[in-house]
Amino acid sequence: MTRVWEQSTQKGSYLLLLLAIADNADDDGFAWPGMRYLAHKTRMSKRHVRRMLRVLEAAGELYINQRHTEGEKHQYIVLVGLSGSQISQSLIDKPKLTTWQPWPRGTELSDEEITVILECSGGRTSCPGGEDS
């Protein structure tokens, strides 16, 4: 949470939402708070929280792994203040975040590989290891 306070470029409600997620995150920035919880914490509607989450993700301060199975919470990574190597290590240490794992355990990932993993972890079939591969 300290990284968000010190390094986020967000202000107002966006910062409040990012802090609410970071408050639930582990040391690697991974968090699984529910939408109802985030709406309650930020005192906003769930619909408004969803819109704000997209803005935070577009700003590069948050990654959202959308879960489409009923009852499953979205998975978040607070990216503020994390280097590429820290994100790489987090993804290796927590392989259940992604639906495919094209790297051997203990392997350092490049920034490009991290980008592909973050873009594909929603299970898109056009990604390496997806249904089309």
Backbone as CSV, one residue per row, in Angstrom:
resi,resn,N_x,N_y,N_z,CA_x,CA_y,CA_z,C_x,C_y,C_z
1,MET,0.822,-1.183,0.000,0.000,0.000,0.000,0.872,1.255,0.000
2,THR,2.035,1.145,0.586,2.954,2.286,0.620,3.340,2.720,-0.786
3,ARG,3.539,1.745,-1.685,3.885,2.087,-3.074,2.810,2.953,-3.712
4,VAL,1.550,2.657,-3.434,0.449,3.430,-4.014,0.464,4.842,-3.447
5,TRP,0.622,4.977,-2.142,0.670,6.312,-1.527,1.796,7.147,-2.114
6,GLU,2.951,6.521,-2.300,4.135,7.284,-2.703,4.319,7.432,-4.209
7,GLN,3.808,6.478,-5.024,4.161,6.490,-6.436,2.989,6.573,-7.418
8,SER,1.776,6.452,-6.955,0.640,6.520,-7.875,0.464,7.941,-8.399
9,THR,0.019,8.031,-9.643,-0.281,9.341,-10.240,-1.762,9.674,-10.103
10,GLN,-2.533,8.774,-9.498,-3.975,8.958,-9.376,-4.331,9.957,-8.281
11,LYS,-5.529,10.518,-8.406,-6.043,11.474,-7.418,-7.491,11.132,-7.099
12,GLY,-7.981,11.668,-6.018,-9.393,11.562,-5.662,-9.904,10.133,-5.577
13,SER,-11.053,9.905,-6.207,-11.726,8.607,-6.137,-10.902,7.476,-6.739
14,TYR,-10.127,7.783,-7.773,-9.288,6.752,-8.388,-8.213,6.287,-7.414
15,LEU,-7.614,7.216,-6.713,-6.608,6.863,-5.714,-7.261,6.070,-4.582
16,LEU,-8.449,6.495,-4.153,-9.168,5.785,-3.095,-9.429,4.332,-3.493
17,LEU,-9.866,4.106,-4.722,-10.126,2.748,-5.192,-8.836,1.930,-5.255
18,LEU,-7.783,2.505,-5.771,-6.505,1.809,-5.844,-5.991,1.466,-4.442
19,LEU,-6.174,2.367,-3.504,-5.776,2.105,-2.117,-6.627,0.998,-1.489
20,ALA,-7.910,0.967,-1.820,-8.782,-0.095,-1.296,-8.316,-1.462,-1.788
21,ILE,-7.891,-1.526,-3.045,-7.373,-2.789,-3.579,-6.020,-3.111,-2.941
22,ALA,-5.145,-2.116,-2.875,-3.810,-2.314,-2.292,-3.893,-2.728,-0.825
23,ASP,-4.909,-2.259,-0.125,-5.105,-2.616,1.277,-5.328,-4.118,1.434
24,ASN,-5.816,-4.767,0.385,-6.065,-6.204,0.409,-4.976,-7.011,-0.283
25,ALA,-3.979,-6.341,-0.830,-2.943,-7.016,-1.615,-1.856,-7.607,-0.727
26,ASP,-1.252,-8.687,-1.250,-0.093,-9.245,-0.571,1.151,-8.446,-0.978
27,ASP,2.322,-8.866,-0.539,3.554,-8.129,-0.819,3.882,-8.041,-2.305
28,ASP,3.359,-8.980,-3.102,3.610,-8.983,-4.543,2.587,-8.160,-5.316
29,GLY,1.623,-7.562,-4.608,0.616,-6.733,-5.260,-0.635,-7.476,-5.684
30,PHE,-0.762,-8.774,-5.353,-1.929,-9.563,-5.739,-3.061,-9.373,-4.735
31,ALA,-4.278,-9.177,-5.258,-5.443,-8.985,-4.388,-6.681,-9.581,-5.047
32,TRP,-7.655,-9.974,-4.228,-8.892,-10.565,-4.724,-10.130,-9.967,-4.059
33,PRO,-10.199,-8.662,-3.831,-11.401,-8.120,-3.196,-12.595,-8.191,-4.156
34,GLY,-13.773,-8.434,-3.609,-14.983,-8.499,-4.418,-15.484,-7.113,-4.791
35,MET,-16.329,-7.067,-5.793,-16.888,-5.792,-6.263,-17.734,-5.127,-5.182
36,ARG,-18.533,-5.903,-4.465,-19.368,-5.348,-3.395,-18.479,-4.717,-2.313
37,TYR,-17.403,-5.409,-1.979,-16.473,-4.893,-0.974,-15.858,-3.565,-1.434
38,LEU,-15.397,-3.519,-2.698,-14.776,-2.294,-3.217,-15.779,-1.140,-3.260
39,ALA,-17.009,-1.435,-3.642,-18.048,-0.396,-3.670,-18.311,0.130,-2.261
40,HIS,-18.386,-0.790,-1.300,-18.617,-0.381,0.090,-17.449,0.449,0.623
41,LYS,-16.240,-0.038,0.398,-15.035,0.642,0.889,-14.895,2.056,0.329
42,THR,-15.226,2.223,-0.955,-15.049,3.516,-1.617,-16.311,4.376,-1.568
43,ARG,-17.413,3.785,-1.064,-18.698,4.488,-0.968,-19.217,4.917,-2.343
44,MET,-19.042,4.021,-3.321,-19.507,4.256,-4.687,-20.337,3.055,-5.137
45,SER,-21.055,3.219,-6.225,-21.826,2.096,-6.765,-20.878,1.097,-7.430
46,LYS,-21.327,-0.149,-7.531,-20.517,-1.171,-8.204,-20.275,-0.781,-9.663
47,ARG,-21.277,-0.185,-10.289,-21.131,0.232,-11.686,-20.026,1.281,-11.843
48,HIS,-19.999,2.239,-10.917,-18.974,3.273,-10.983,-17.588,2.669,-10.708
49,VAL,-17.518,1.749,-9.772,-16.244,1.077,-9.472,-15.736,0.352,-10.719
50,ARG,-16.625,-0.346,-11.435,-16.212,-1.049,-12.662,-15.616,-0.077,-13.681
51,ARG,-16.268,1.069,-13.858,-15.750,2.073,-14.801,-14.374,2.567,-14.363
52,MET,-14.229,2.826,-13.084,-12.962,3.332,-12.561,-11.846,2.291,-12.674
53,LEU,-12.182,1.026,-12.499,-11.184,-0.044,-12.631,-10.598,-0.047,-14.036
54,ARG,-11.439,0.145,-15.038,-10.946,0.184,-16.425,-9.977,1.345,-16.628
55,VAL,-10.248,2.489,-15.997,-9.360,3.649,-16.112,-8.021,3.358,-15.432
56,LEU,-8.063,2.746,-14.259,-6.824,2.407,-13.546,-5.991,1.405,-14.342
57,GLU,-6.659,0.461,-14.987,-5.930,-0.511,-15.798,-5.325,0.172,-17.020
58,ALA,-6.088,1.060,-17.657,-5.578,1.785,-18.838,-4.399,2.674,-18.469
59,ALA,-4.372,3.162,-17.242,-3.279,4.011,-16.779,-2.030,3.198,-16.448
60,GLY,-2.144,1.875,-16.435,-0.991,1.023,-16.165,-0.669,0.850,-14.700
61,GLU,-1.598,1.230,-13.826,-1.343,1.106,-12.393,-1.984,-0.126,-11.779
62,LEU,-2.818,-0.799,-12.557,-3.536,-1.970,-12.059,-3.710,-2.949,-13.203
63,TYR,-3.555,-4.237,-12.906,-3.873,-5.274,-13.876,-5.067,-6.038,-13.334
64,ILE,-6.040,-6.338,-14.198,-7.230,-7.071,-13.785,-7.317,-8.358,-14.591
65,ASN,-7.344,-9.484,-13.901,-7.588,-10.771,-14.536,-9.080,-11.036,-14.358
66,GLN,-9.841,-10.787,-15.408,-11.296,-10.929,-15.364,-11.668,-12.397,-15.195
67,ARG,-12.453,-12.684,-14.193,-12.941,-14.044,-13.958,-14.384,-14.087,-14.443
68,HIS,-14.710,-15.045,-15.274,-16.044,-15.094,-15.864,-16.920,-16.200,-15.294
69,THR,-16.390,-16.958,-14.348,-17.177,-17.993,-13.707,-17.935,-17.363,-12.554
70,GLU,-19.234,-17.641,-12.481,-20.053,-17.047,-11.433,-19.496,-17.388,-10.059
71,GLY,-19.458,-16.399,-9.207,-18.977,-16.585,-7.847,-17.478,-16.385,-7.681
72,GLU,-16.738,-16.327,-8.770,-15.295,-16.096,-8.667,-15.002,-14.607,-8.711
73,LYS,-14.099,-14.172,-7.864,-13.715,-12.766,-7.830,-12.621,-12.496,-8.854
74,HIS,-12.623,-11.285,-9.392,-11.538,-10.879,-10.277,-10.241,-10.897,-9.474
75,GLN,-9.156,-11.109,-10.173,-7.839,-11.063,-9.545,-7.162,-9.787,-9.997
76,TYR,-6.500,-9.105,-9.089,-5.852,-7.838,-9.381,-4.368,-7.919,-9.048
77,ILE,-3.572,-7.175,-9.812,-2.181,-6.936,-9.438,-2.006,-5.427,-9.414
78,VAL,-1.624,-4.897,-8.264,-1.313,-3.476,-8.153,0.091,-3.313,-8.721
79,LEU,0.196,-2.652,-9.876,1.457,-2.538,-10.603,2.288,-1.324,-10.203
80,VAL,1.716,-0.423,-9.453,2.409,0.802,-9.062,3.713,0.460,-8.354
81,GLY,4.808,0.985,-8.871,6.103,0.822,-8.223,6.772,-0.525,-8.424
82,LEU,6.171,-1.421,-9.214,6.802,-2.719,-9.462,7.626,-2.647,-10.739
83,SER,8.817,-3.195,-10.694,9.654,-3.276,-11.897,9.224,-4.493,-12.703
84,GLY,9.684,-4.557,-13.943,9.391,-5.714,-14.784,9.849,-7.011,-14.151
85,SER,11.018,-7.000,-13.526,11.518,-8.234,-12.910,10.684,-8.630,-11.693
86,GLN,10.162,-7.656,-10.959,9.299,-7.977,-9.819,7.971,-8.576,-10.285
87,ILE,7.420,-8.025,-11.369,6.187,-8.581,-11.920,6.459,-9.990,-12.432
88,SER,7.573,-10.164,-13.114,7.969,-11.467,-13.631,8.039,-12.490,-12.505
89,GLN,8.718,-12.153,-11.434,8.868,-13.080,-10.319,7.523,-13.389,-9.681
90,SER,6.657,-12.372,-9.569,5.326,-12.588,-8.998,4.520,-13.563,-9.834
91,LEU,4.577,-13.421,-11.159,3.838,-14.321,-12.038,4.379,-15.745,-11.976
92,ILE,5.685,-15.873,-11.793,6.282,-17.203,-11.671,5.895,-17.825,-10.334
93,ASP,5.914,-17.030,-9.267,5.594,-17.530,-7.935,4.115,-17.853,-7.770
94,LYS,3.257,-17.203,-8.561,1.809,-17.408,-8.442,1.229,-17.827,-9.790
95,PRO,1.581,-19.008,-10.273,1.167,-19.414,-11.617,-0.336,-19.577,-11.785
96,LYS,-1.094,-19.702,-10.719,-2.537,-19.882,-10.859,-3.229,-18.618,-11.348
97,LEU,-2.517,-17.492,-11.362,-3.119,-16.258,-11.854,-3.457,-16.390,-13.327
98,THR,-2.589,-17.017,-14.082,-2.797,-17.116,-15.526,-3.380,-18.467,-15.887
99,THR,-4.061,-18.530,-17.025,-4.681,-19.774,-17.464,-3.706,-20.621,-18.265
100,TRP,-2.556,-20.089,-18.594,-1.519,-20.836,-19.295,-0.174,-20.416,-18.734
101,GLN,0.791,-21.302,-18.789,2.096,-21.015,-18.223,3.181,-21.479,-19.184
102,PRO,3.592,-20.595,-20.111,4.557,-20.997,-21.132,6.009,-20.914,-20.684
103,TRP,6.266,-20.668,-19.425,7.642,-20.503,-18.980,7.977,-21.571,-17.946
104,PRO,9.221,-22.035,-17.922,9.619,-22.983,-16.870,9.802,-22.252,-15.546
105,ARG,9.503,-22.930,-14.473,9.648,-22.334,-13.145,11.066,-21.832,-12.940
106,GLY,11.178,-20.655,-12.317,12.477,-20.087,-12.012,13.094,-19.310,-13.161
107,THR,12.375,-19.163,-14.270,12.897,-18.450,-15.430,12.561,-16.968,-15.329
108,GLU,13.536,-16.109,-15.596,13.312,-14.658,-15.636,12.593,-14.316,-16.932
109,LEU,11.536,-13.550,-16.871,10.774,-13.168,-18.059,11.176,-11.780,-18.524
110,SER,11.167,-11.578,-19.846,11.441,-10.249,-20.388,10.206,-9.376,-20.244
111,ASP,10.376,-8.052,-20.399,9.236,-7.139,-20.327,8.197,-7.497,-21.383
112,GLU,8.644,-7.915,-22.564,7.714,-8.301,-23.634,6.913,-9.542,-23.238
113,GLU,7.575,-10.509,-22.625,6.878,-11.722,-22.186,5.871,-11.399,-21.090
114,ILE,6.229,-10.496,-20.197,5.307,-10.081,-19.147,4.074,-9.443,-19.768
115,THR,4.286,-8.582,-20.762,3.167,-7.923,-21.437,2.240,-8.950,-22.056
116,VAL,2.790,-9.945,-22.721,1.971,-10.985,-23.339,1.183,-11.741,-22.276
117,ILE,1.826,-12.079,-21.181,1.148,-12.816,-20.106,0.008,-11.981,-19.539
118,LEU,0.255,-10.707,-19.263,-0.784,-9.861,-18.699,-1.936,-9.677,-19.679
119,GLU,-1.631,-9.594,-20.964,-2.687,-9.437,-21.967,-3.467,-10.724,-22.172
120,CYS,-2.840,-11.856,-21.994,-3.469,-13.135,-22.315,-4.031,-13.870,-21.104
121,SER,-3.783,-13.410,-19.916,-4.166,-14.209,-18.760,-5.666,-14.307,-18.571
122,GLY,-6.432,-13.553,-19.344,-7.878,-13.700,-19.310,-8.348,-14.920,-20.079
123,GLY,-7.436,-15.706,-20.650,-7.783,-16.934,-21.334,-8.182,-16.734,-22.782
124,ARG,-7.778,-15.624,-23.392,-8.122,-15.402,-24.800,-7.527,-16.512,-25.648
125,THR,-8.301,-17.035,-26.590,-7.853,-18.198,-27.352,-6.781,-17.863,-28.369
126,SER,-6.586,-16.598,-28.719,-5.558,-16.247,-29.698,-4.186,-16.107,-29.063
127,CYS,-4.076,-16.308,-27.792,-2.812,-16.188,-27.088,-2.085,-17.535,-27.072
128,PRO,-0.757,-17.497,-26.896,-0.009,-18.743,-26.813,-0.579,-19.639,-25.716
129,GLY,-0.781,-20.889,-25.999,-1.317,-21.815,-25.012,-2.828,-21.789,-24.928
130,GLY,-3.496,-20.911,-25.707,-4.950,-20.845,-25.706,-5.520,-21.994,-26.526
131,GLU,-6.827,-22.034,-26.681,-7.490,-23.141,-27.370,-7.047,-23.275,-28.823
132,ASP,-6.645,-22.158,-29.466,-6.243,-22.217,-30.866,-4.815,-22.708,-31.062
133,SER,-4.027,-22.801,-29.984,-2.615,-23.174,-30.100,-2.451,-24.665,-30.252
